[in-house]
Amino acid sequence: MKSSFTPVQIRELCRLGQFTSSTAGVAAGFVQANLVVLPQSLAFDFLLFCQRNPKPCPVLEVTDPGSPEPRSIAPGADLRTDLPRYQVFSNGKLVEETTDIRQFWRDDLVAFLIGCSFTFETAMLKAGLPVRHIEEGKNVPMYRTNIPCLPAGCFSGEMVVSMRPLSPPAAIQAVQITSRYSKTHGTPIHLGDPAAIGIQNIDCPDFGDAVTIGEQEIPVFWACGVTTQIALFHAKPELAITHAPGHMFVADLKDELLAV
């Protein structure tokens, strides 16, 4: 378990190809982030998409064109090597999954770091709430919904959500805890019946792994940064690079600094 590792240690392991799994529960107490890399010609429209949809797409940092360094939240880090796993898209289609994107990097690329719900899980655990995918050593389950995002330029699509099963009293407590973390998705967007948001089979997530839901538990859904990948499918840019779902960038920023 790498919960006690520092962000620098996690990024170094990623850079060496020695850590390629989900970052759930990793470097507890530090901010984790989704990654989206796009050509500069699409950067404004994508930033506008994020601003119009802050619940699934809270922006933590945008890099200068051509720079792989997130200077505000992890100075000295390299976004080309310091994530466990990446996905590379061409014209909206996944063409490669890799642990190093240096061969794809260009001088016109802009990187966006988007808040991730893994960040608030430390606060949930400290409060004694279960986080099932960490308990079971799995990636968090994520689902496409029927909730439309507000479009911007060529970017559009439906919201993706992550799910954590909780008892009703624990769900109320989770709402209170996560409400402090608006830059990492904040409060849940739905509790209970999955079909109400277009999820037909809770046991078959679109991304990540299925987890156990107890008899006295309900599914609790948070907006998810993988929403950006759905937007990329619709936009079909000639090149786009993202993290692999659940394989996040671990920043130097303490999670409590994002809490309000």
C-alpha positions in Angstrom: 0.0 0.0 0.0 1.5 3.3 -1.1 -0.7 5.6 1.1 2.3 6.7 3.1 4.4 7.6 0.0 4.9 11.3 -0.7 3.7 12.7 -4.1 7.4 13.1 -5.2 8.0 9.4 -4.5 4.9 8.4 -6.3 5.8 10.5 -9.4 9.3 9.1 -9.4 8.0 5.5 -9.3 5.7 6.4 -12.2 8.6 8.0 -14.1 10.6 4.8 -13.6 7.7 2.6 -14.8 7.5 1.0 -11.3 4.0 2.2 -10.4 1.3 1.7 -13.1 -1.9 1.0 -11.1 -4.8 3.0 -9.8 -3.9 5.9 -7.4 -6.9 5.3 -5.1 -5.6 5.5 -1.6 -2.1 6.7 -2.7 -0.3 9.6 -1.0 -3.1 10.2 1.5 -3.6 13.8 2.2 -2.5 15.2 -1.1 -4.5 16.4 -4.1 -5.0 14.1 -7.1 -6.0 15.3 -10.6 -7.3 14.2 -13.9 -5.2 15.1 -17.0 -6.3 16.4 -20.4 -3.8 17.4 -23.0 -4.9 19.2 -26.2 -3.5 21.3 -29.0 -3.5 25.0 -28.2 -6.0 25.7 -31.0 -8.7 23.9 -28.9 -7.5 25.0 -25.4 -9.9 28.0 -25.1 -13.0 26.0 -26.1 -12.0 23.3 -23.6 -11.4 25.8 -20.8 -14.9 27.2 -21.6 -16.4 23.7 -21.4 -14.8 23.3 -18.0 -16.0 26.7 -16.8 -19.6 25.9 -17.9 -19.4 22.5 -16.2 -17.5 23.1 -12.9 -19.0 20.1 -11.1 -17.4 17.4 -13.2 -14.6 19.6 -14.5 -13.1 21.8 -11.8 -9.8 23.2 -13.2 -6.8 23.2 -10.9 -4.2 24.3 -13.4 -3.5 25.0 -17.0 0.1 24.8 -18.3 1.8 27.1 -20.8 1.8 25.7 -24.4 4.5 23.2 -24.8 5.3 23.0 -21.1 4.7 19.7 -19.3 5.4 21.2 -15.9 2.4 22.0 -13.6 4.2 24.9 -11.8 1.5 25.8 -9.4 0.6 22.4 -7.9 3.7 20.4 -8.5 6.8 22.4 -9.5 9.4 20.2 -11.2 7.0 17.5 -12.1 6.7 16.2 -15.7 3.2 15.5 -16.9 4.7 13.3 -19.7 6.0 10.7 -17.4 4.7 11.2 -13.9 1.3 9.5 -14.1 0.9 5.7 -13.8 -0.9 5.3 -17.1 -2.1 7.4 -20.0 -4.6 7.1 -22.9 -3.9 8.6 -26.3 -6.7 9.5 -28.7 -6.7 10.3 -32.4 -9.9 11.8 -33.9 -11.9 10.6 -30.9 -10.6 7.0 -30.9 -8.3 5.4 -28.4 -5.2 4.5 -30.2 -2.7 3.7 -27.4 -2.5 3.2 -23.6 1.0 3.9 -22.3 3.1 4.8 -19.2 5.1 7.6 -21.0 3.8 10.2 -23.5 7.1 11.9 -24.4 6.9 10.5 -28.0 3.6 12.3 -28.5 4.5 15.6 -26.9 4.5 18.7 -29.1 5.3 22.4 -28.6 1.6 23.4 -29.1 0.2 21.1 -26.4 -1.6 22.5 -23.4 -2.2 20.4 -20.3 -5.3 20.8 -18.0 -5.4 19.4 -14.5 -8.9 18.7 -13.3 -9.9 18.0 -9.7 -10.4 14.4 -8.7 -12.7 12.8 -6.0 -9.8 10.6 -4.8 -8.7 13.9 -3.0 -11.7 13.9 -0.5 -11.5 10.2 0.3 -8.8 10.9 2.9 -11.4 13.1 4.8 -14.0 10.3 4.5 -11.6 7.7 5.8 -10.6 10.0 8.7 -14.3 10.3 9.6 -14.6 6.5 9.7 -16.6 6.2 6.5 -16.0 3.2 4.2 -14.5 3.7 0.8 -15.3 0.4 -0.8 -12.9 0.4 -3.8 -10.0 1.1 -1.4 -11.2 -1.7 0.9 -11.4 -4.1 -2.0 -8.2 -3.0 -3.7 -10.0 -1.9 -6.9 -10.4 1.1 -9.1 -13.4 3.2 -8.3 -16.5 2.3 -10.4 -17.5 5.1 -12.9 -20.6 5.3 -15.1 -21.9 7.3 -18.0 -25.2 9.1 -17.2 -28.0 10.8 -19.1 -27.1 14.1 -17.5 -26.1 16.6 -20.3 -23.2 18.9 -20.0 -23.4 22.5 -21.3 -21.5 22.5 -24.6 -18.7 24.8 -25.6 -17.3 24.9 -29.1 -16.8 21.4 -30.3 -17.0 19.9 -26.8 -20.2 18.4 -25.5 -21.5 15.1 -23.9 -23.0 13.6 -20.8 -21.6 13.6 -17.3 -19.7 10.7 -15.9 -20.0 9.8 -12.2 -18.0 7.8 -9.7 -19.9 5.7 -7.1 -19.2 4.8 -3.5 -21.8 2.7 -1.6 -22.8 3.9 1.8 -25.5 3.4 4.4 -28.0 6.3 4.5 -26.6 7.9 7.7 -23.1 7.6 6.2 -24.3 9.1 3.0 -25.5 12.2 4.9 -22.2 12.5 6.6 -20.4 12.1 3.2 -22.4 15.0 1.8 -21.3 17.2 4.7 -17.7 16.2 4.3 -17.4 16.4 0.5 -19.3 19.8 0.4 -16.0 21.4 1.6 -14.2 20.2 -1.6 -15.8 22.0 -4.5 -12.5 21.9 -6.5 -12.6 18.1 -6.4 -16.3 17.7 -7.3 -17.9 18.6 -4.0 -21.2 17.1 -2.9 -22.8 14.1 -4.6 -25.0 14.7 -7.6 -27.3 11.8 -6.9 -28.1 9.2 -4.2 -30.1 6.0 -4.7 -31.7 4.7 -7.8 -29.1 4.5 -10.6 -31.7 4.3 -13.3 -32.8 7.8 -12.5 -29.6 9.1 -14.0 -29.5 6.6 -16.9 -27.4 3.8 -15.3 -29.0 0.5 -16.2 -26.7 -1.9 -14.5 -24.8 -0.9 -11.4 -22.8 -4.1 -11.5 -21.2 -3.1 -14.9 -19.4 0.2 -14.7 -18.3 1.9 -17.9 -14.9 2.6 -16.3 -13.1 1.1 -13.3 -14.3 -1.9 -11.3 -17.6 -3.1 -9.8 -17.6 -3.1 -6.0 -19.8 -4.7 -3.3 -22.9 -2.9 -2.3 -24.3 -4.1 1.1 -27.9 -4.8 1.7 -28.3 -1.7 3.9 -26.3 0.6 1.5 -27.3 2.9 -1.3 -25.1 3.9 -4.2 -23.9 7.5 -3.9 -22.7 9.2 -7.1 -20.2 12.1 -7.5 -19.5 14.0 -10.7 -16.3 12.6 -12.2 -13.5 14.1 -14.3 -13.7 11.3 -16.8 -16.6 13.4 -18.2 -13.8 15.2 -20.1 -13.1 12.0 -22.0 -16.7 11.8 -23.2 -16.3 15.4 -24.4 -13.2 14.3 -26.3 -15.1 11.5 -28.0 -17.6 14.1 -29.2 -15.0 16.7 -30.3 -12.7 14.2 -32.1 -9.5 16.3 -31.9 -6.7 15.1 -34.0 -4.7 14.5 -30.8 -5.7 14.3 -27.2 -4.0 12.7 -24.2 -5.6 11.9 -20.9 -4.9 9.8 -17.8 -6.3 6.3 -17.8 -9.4 6.3 -15.6 -8.4 6.0 -12.0 -4.7 6.6 -12.7 -4.3 10.1 -11.6 -1.6 12.8 -11.3 -0.6 13.2 -7.6 0.2 16.8 -6.8 2.2 18.4 -4.0 -0.8 20.4 -2.9 -2.3 19.3 0.4 -6.0 18.4 0.1 -7.0 20.6 3.1 -5.8 23.6 1.1 -8.7 23.0 -1.3 -11.2 22.6 1.6 -13.6 25.4 2.5 
